Amino acid sequence: MDLRQIRYFVAACEEGSLSAAATRLNCTASGVSQQMSALEERLRINLFERTRRGVNPTAAGWRLYDRCLAVLKAVSEAEMEMKDFSSGLSGSVSAGFAPGLAKAVLPAALARFVREYPRIDVDIASGTADALVAEASGGELDFYVGQFAKPQTGLTATMIGKFPVALISGSLRGMTPMQPVRLDETTPLNLSIPSATHSLRPKIEAAIRNGEINVERTISVASLSTGLEFLSLTNWSTILPFWICLKELGNDRLTVNPIIEPVLDVELALIHPTQKPLSRASRQLHDYFREELQRCGDEWQRIISRTRTEADRPI
């Protein structure tokens, strides 16, 4: 087995289709098919079940897939080690962050990173959470940080933590700023819901079905900036992670309210292609991001505590 054959085999397993693997690897489907047939002939075992829809790895195929991932990971680590050894910390990083993180947390971390590592080129991808997960799966991104709906073949997800969310509404709704709310006791909400699968959408929809959020009407908005501007012009509301709400506390057209019930949270994960371990540069950018996220979390907690203290103070 050579590295090309291994890469073809791993792509076929992860894509579930020889033609999709060829597209991902920028080669021909017939070339992938020939290499897979040759591999099966050499190993004298069927690695795939071929169907009209594509290919499914057999038990032997999945066993070989795990071995091949280890090989590709070792090769990538060796290449990165040699680059670091010869030139110091340099190279490039391509990363994606969930839209809210990109807007509210990443800028400070990125400013620090480019200041301290001028020899590293940085490419920050934009788009919906679903599109960015797909780019990470295809190897176009070194890593992605955001919510992750379910495990996916070819991707490694490392939990970062669980974080609070809040209700954010247009000021026309008349909510008292930073007053905690129970969403099953409020007057019915006109609620804007994220469109992406890799977002709060599944949890919000489940809470609505269970009667934990009192809703009159819903809409779905894909763009975060469009959604926030829409709220500022109406009496509509949405539920967003604290880091977005933190940045909008000074906006007199929007009102932020911590949520007591239902208990909702954002589960963030670091996601990257399994066969491509994070480079030193990628790890450093991620570390700076985590430090900024922690700073934002500490600030949010200080504001919550101060608000509670003021509410308890006798008039």
C-alpha positions as CSV (number, residue, x, y, z in Angstrom):
1,M,0.0,0.0,0.0
2,D,1.2,3.5,-0.8
3,L,0.1,6.8,0.6
4,R,-2.0,7.6,-2.5
5,Q,-3.9,4.4,-2.1
6,I,-4.4,5.0,1.6
7,R,-5.7,8.6,0.9
8,Y,-8.1,7.2,-1.7
9,F,-9.4,4.5,0.6
10,V,-9.9,6.9,3.5
11,A,-11.8,9.4,1.3
12,A,-14.0,6.6,-0.1
13,C,-14.9,5.5,3.4
14,E,-15.7,9.0,4.6
15,E,-17.6,10.1,1.6
16,G,-19.5,6.8,1.0
17,S,-19.0,7.3,-2.7
18,L,-16.1,6.7,-5.1
19,S,-17.2,9.7,-7.2
20,A,-17.5,12.0,-4.2
21,A,-14.0,10.8,-3.0
22,A,-12.6,11.6,-6.5
23,T,-14.1,15.1,-6.3
24,R,-12.6,15.7,-2.9
25,L,-9.2,14.5,-4.0
26,N,-9.4,16.3,-7.4
27,C,-8.9,13.1,-9.4
28,T,-11.1,10.8,-11.6
29,A,-13.7,8.4,-10.2
30,S,-12.3,5.6,-12.5
31,G,-8.9,6.2,-10.9
32,V,-10.3,5.8,-7.4
33,S,-12.2,2.7,-8.5
34,Q,-9.1,1.1,-10.0
35,Q,-7.1,1.8,-6.9
36,M,-9.7,0.3,-4.6
37,S,-10.1,-2.8,-6.7
38,A,-6.3,-3.2,-6.7
39,L,-6.2,-2.8,-2.9
40,E,-8.9,-5.4,-2.4
41,E,-7.1,-7.8,-4.7
42,R,-3.8,-7.3,-2.9
43,L,-5.4,-7.8,0.5
44,R,-7.6,-10.6,-0.8
45,I,-10.7,-9.3,1.1
46,N,-13.7,-7.1,0.2
47,L,-13.3,-3.7,1.7
48,F,-16.6,-2.2,0.4
49,E,-20.2,-3.2,-0.3
50,R,-21.1,-1.5,-3.6
51,T,-24.6,-0.2,-4.0
52,R,-26.4,2.0,-6.4
53,R,-26.0,4.9,-4.0
54,G,-22.3,4.4,-3.4
55,V,-20.0,2.2,-1.2
56,N,-20.3,1.1,2.4
57,P,-17.2,-0.2,4.2
58,T,-17.3,-3.8,5.4
59,A,-16.2,-4.8,8.8
60,A,-12.7,-5.4,7.4
61,G,-13.0,-2.0,5.6
62,W,-13.7,-0.2,8.9
63,R,-10.8,-2.0,10.6
64,L,-8.4,-0.9,7.8
65,Y,-9.9,2.6,7.9
66,D,-8.8,3.0,11.5
67,R,-5.3,1.8,10.6
68,C,-5.1,4.1,7.7
69,L,-6.2,7.1,9.7
70,A,-3.3,6.4,12.1
71,V,-0.9,6.3,9.2
72,L,-2.1,9.6,7.7
73,K,-2.0,11.3,11.1
74,A,1.6,10.1,11.7
75,V,2.6,11.4,8.2
76,S,1.0,14.8,8.8
77,E,2.6,15.1,12.2
78,A,6.1,14.3,10.7
79,E,5.6,16.9,8.0
80,M,4.6,19.6,10.5
81,E,7.5,18.7,12.8
82,M,10.0,19.1,10.0
83,K,8.5,22.4,8.9
84,D,8.6,23.7,12.5
85,F,12.2,22.4,12.9
86,S,13.5,24.1,9.7
87,S,11.7,27.5,9.9
88,G,10.4,28.1,13.4
89,L,6.7,28.7,13.8
90,S,5.5,29.7,10.4
91,G,3.1,28.5,7.7
92,S,-0.6,29.0,7.5
93,V,-3.8,28.4,9.4
94,S,-7.3,28.0,7.9
95,A,-10.1,28.0,10.5
96,G,-13.8,28.5,10.9
97,F,-15.8,29.8,13.8
98,A,-19.5,29.7,14.4
99,P,-20.9,33.1,13.2
100,G,-21.5,34.4,16.7
101,L,-18.1,33.5,17.9
102,A,-16.5,35.0,14.8
103,K,-18.4,38.3,15.6
104,A,-18.0,38.5,19.3
105,V,-15.0,36.5,20.5
106,L,-12.5,35.8,17.7
107,P,-11.5,39.4,16.8
108,A,-9.5,40.1,19.9
109,A,-7.8,36.6,19.8
110,L,-7.0,37.0,16.1
111,A,-5.5,40.5,16.6
112,R,-3.2,39.1,19.3
113,F,-2.3,36.1,17.1
114,V,-1.3,38.1,14.0
115,R,0.6,40.5,16.1
116,E,2.7,37.8,17.8
117,Y,3.1,35.5,14.8
118,P,3.7,37.7,11.7
119,R,5.1,34.7,9.6
120,I,1.9,32.8,9.8
121,D,-0.8,33.3,7.1
122,V,-4.3,33.1,8.4
123,D,-7.5,32.3,6.5
124,I,-10.7,32.7,8.5
125,A,-13.7,31.2,6.7
126,S,-17.2,32.7,6.8
127,G,-20.6,31.2,6.3
128,T,-23.3,29.3,8.2
129,A,-22.3,26.7,10.9
130,D,-23.4,23.9,8.6
131,A,-21.3,25.1,5.7
132,L,-18.2,25.4,8.0
133,V,-18.6,21.9,9.4
134,A,-18.8,20.6,5.8
135,E,-15.6,22.5,4.9
136,A,-13.8,21.0,7.9
137,S,-15.1,17.5,6.9
138,G,-13.7,18.1,3.3
139,G,-10.3,19.2,4.7
140,E,-10.6,22.8,3.5
141,L,-10.3,24.0,7.1
142,D,-7.7,23.0,9.6
143,F,-10.3,23.2,12.3
144,Y,-13.7,24.6,13.2
145,V,-15.1,25.8,16.5
146,G,-18.8,25.7,17.2
147,Q,-21.7,23.5,18.0
148,F,-21.7,20.0,16.7
149,A,-25.0,18.2,16.2
150,K,-23.8,14.6,16.0
151,P,-20.6,12.5,15.4
152,Q,-19.4,12.4,11.8
153,T,-17.0,9.9,10.2
154,G,-13.7,11.6,9.4
155,L,-14.1,14.3,12.0
156,T,-12.7,14.5,15.6
157,A,-14.7,16.6,18.0
158,T,-13.2,17.7,21.3
159,M,-15.6,19.2,23.8
160,I,-14.6,22.8,24.9
161,G,-17.5,23.3,27.4
162,K,-21.1,24.3,28.0
163,F,-22.0,28.0,28.0
164,P,-25.1,30.0,28.9
165,V,-27.6,31.6,26.5
166,A,-30.0,34.5,26.9
167,L,-33.1,36.0,25.4
168,I,-32.4,39.0,23.2
169,S,-35.4,41.1,22.0
170,G,-36.2,44.3,20.2
171,S,-36.7,47.1,22.7
172,L,-40.3,47.5,21.4
173,R,-41.2,44.4,23.3
174,G,-40.7,46.3,26.5
175,M,-38.7,43.8,28.5
176,T,-36.7,45.1,31.6
177,P,-33.0,44.8,30.7
178,M,-31.1,41.9,32.4
179,Q,-34.2,40.8,34.4
180,P,-34.1,37.0,34.4
181,V,-37.1,35.3,32.7
182,R,-38.9,32.0,32.6
183,L,-39.9,31.4,28.9
184,D,-43.0,29.4,29.8
185,E,-44.4,32.2,31.8
186,T,-43.8,35.2,29.5
187,T,-46.4,36.5,27.2
188,P,-46.2,34.5,23.9
189,L,-43.0,35.3,22.0
190,N,-42.5,36.0,18.4
191,L,-39.3,34.0,18.1
192,S,-36.6,34.1,15.5
193,I,-34.8,30.7,15.3
194,P,-31.4,29.9,13.8
195,S,-31.5,28.0,10.5
196,A,-28.4,25.8,10.9
197,T,-28.5,22.2,12.2
198,H,-25.3,22.8,14.1
199,S,-26.8,25.6,16.2
200,L,-29.2,26.1,19.1
201,R,-32.1,25.3,16.7
202,P,-32.7,21.6,17.8
203,K,-32.7,22.5,21.5
204,I,-35.1,25.5,20.9
205,E,-37.5,23.5,18.8
206,A,-37.5,20.7,21.5
207,A,-38.3,23.2,24.2
208,I,-41.1,24.6,22.2
209,R,-42.6,21.2,21.6
210,N,-42.4,20.5,25.3
211,G,-44.2,23.7,26.2
212,E,-41.1,25.2,27.9
213,I,-41.1,28.2,25.6
214,N,-44.4,30.1,25.1
215,V,-44.4,31.0,21.4
216,E,-46.9,32.7,19.2
217,R,-45.0,32.8,15.9
218,T,-41.6,31.7,14.6
219,I,-39.4,32.6,11.7
220,S,-35.9,31.3,10.7
221,V,-33.1,33.6,9.8
222,A,-29.7,32.3,8.5
223,S,-27.7,35.5,8.9
224,L,-26.8,36.6,12.4
225,S,-26.3,40.3,11.5
226,T,-29.7,40.3,9.6
227,G,-31.4,38.6,12.5
228,L,-30.1,41.2,15.0
229,E,-31.0,44.1,12.8
230,F,-34.5,42.6,12.3
231,L,-35.0,42.4,16.1
232,S,-33.9,46.0,16.6
233,L,-36.8,47.1,14.3
234,T,-39.5,44.9,15.8
235,N,-40.8,43.4,19.1
236,W,-39.4,39.9,18.1
237,S,-37.0,37.9,20.2
238,T,-34.4,35.2,19.8
239,I,-32.2,33.0,22.0
240,L,-28.5,33.4,21.5
241,P,-25.2,32.4,23.3
242,F,-24.0,34.8,25.9
243,W,-21.1,36.2,23.9
244,I,-23.4,37.7,21.3
245,C,-25.7,39.2,24.0
246,L,-22.6,40.6,25.9
247,K,-21.7,42.6,22.8
248,E,-25.3,44.0,22.5
249,L,-25.7,45.2,26.1
250,G,-25.0,48.8,25.0
251,N,-27.5,48.7,22.2
252,D,-30.6,50.7,23.2
253,R,-32.6,49.1,20.4
254,L,-32.1,45.6,21.9
255,T,-32.8,44.1,25.4
256,V,-31.0,41.2,26.9
257,N,-32.5,38.9,29.6
258,P,-30.9,35.9,31.2
259,I,-33.0,32.7,31.0
260,I,-33.9,30.8,34.2
261,E,-36.1,28.2,32.5
262,P,-35.8,26.2,30.4
263,V,-32.2,25.3,31.0
264,L,-30.6,25.8,27.7
265,D,-26.9,25.9,27.0
266,V,-24.4,26.0,24.1
267,E,-22.0,23.0,23.8
268,L,-18.9,24.1,21.9
269,A,-16.4,21.7,20.4
270,L,-13.1,21.9,18.6
271,I,-13.6,20.0,15.3
272,H,-10.9,18.9,12.8
273,P,-10.3,16.2,10.2
274,T,-9.2,13.1,12.1
275,Q,-6.4,12.4,9.6
276,K,-5.0,15.8,10.0
277,P,-3.9,16.7,13.5
278,L,-3.7,20.4,14.5
279,S,-0.4,22.1,13.7
280,R,1.4,24.2,16.3
281,A,0.1,27.4,14.7
282,S,-3.5,26.1,14.7
283,R,-3.2,25.1,18.4
284,Q,-1.9,28.5,19.2
285,L,-4.7,30.3,17.5
286,H,-7.2,28.0,19.3
287,D,-5.5,28.6,22.7
288,Y,-5.8,32.4,22.2
289,F,-9.4,32.0,21.3
290,R,-10.1,29.9,24.4
291,E,-8.4,32.6,26.6
292,E,-10.6,35.3,25.0
293,L,-13.7,33.1,25.5
294,Q,-12.8,32.7,29.2
295,R,-12.4,36.5,29.5
296,C,-15.9,37.1,28.0
297,G,-17.4,34.5,30.3
298,D,-15.9,36.1,33.3
299,E,-17.2,39.5,32.2
300,W,-20.7,38.0,31.7
301,Q,-20.7,36.5,35.1
302,R,-19.6,39.9,36.7
303,I,-22.5,41.6,35.0
304,I,-25.0,39.0,36.1
305,S,-23.7,39.2,39.7
306,R,-23.8,43.0,39.7
307,T,-27.4,43.0,38.3
308,R,-28.6,40.6,41.0
309,T,-26.9,42.7,43.7
310,E,-28.6,45.9,42.5
311,A,-32.0,44.1,42.3
312,D,-31.6,42.9,45.9
313,R,-30.6,46.4,47.2
314,P,-33.4,48.0,49.3
315,I,-35.0,51.1,47.7
